[in-house]
């Protein structure tokens, strides 16, 4: 039997010997650029040419990108039915 949350873990063999480490997307350059400039983009589009708008799906994708990977925006807790091991996934 392997150690908890580190080596030879169960979870149906999916995790193997990998332990979870949050990827911290908010520290990446792209995330910072989008986060720091999204309101400027929205304002520029609103003040631009009449009839030119940012499609709703673009706004939705940008905002979803900023939320992705942040535990404060939602997460899932996976549990192995065999050994009751648990993993947090953001």
Residue, then its C-alpha position, 0 to 999 in steps of 0.5 A: x500500500x502506498x503513502x497517502x497523497x504522494x506515491x502509488x496512490x489509488x484513484x483507479x490507477x489514474x493518479x499513479x505516483x503524482x501528487x497534486x500541486x495547484x498550477x497557480x494560473x494567476x501568476x502567469x503572464x497571460x493571466x495577468x495581462x488579461x486580468x489587468x486589461x479586461x476592463x480597458x478592452x470592454x471600455x474601448x469596445x463600448x466607446x468605439x464605432x457605433x454598432x461594433x460590439x464584443x460578442x457575448x461568447x468572447x466576454x464569457x470566455x475571457x471571464x471564464x479564463x480568469x476564473x479557471x484554476x482558482x479554488x475560490x471560483x469553484x473546485x471538485x473533490x474526488x474520492x476513491x471508493x476503494x481506499x477513500x483517498x481524496x483529491x481537490x481539483x480546481 
